[in-house]
């Protein structure tokens, strides 16, 4: 179950067991976009970095241009507070862009 932003609802999060995936520098983790996943607040003194490569079946066509056109439209139409940067279409990023 998701909220209006497409994020897992907190009631569901609280009633399920989450298993951390410990990774080392150079490790890669792939998972389906519909796999429930989350990342807690980074409380360490070190930056956390992530790359989100995406793909779709060739039969679905090239969706890249449409995706970025929509993303830019939403970002243009969204008011930003002083110093805030919006990185995600669902506005779920709580970190500091580097």
Buried (B, 14 or more C-beta within 10 A) or exposed (E): EEEEEEBBEEEEEEEEEEEEEEEEEEEEEEEEEEEEEEEEEEEEEEEEEEEEEEEEEEEEEEEEEEEEEEBEEEEEEEEEEEEEEBEEBEEEEEBEEE
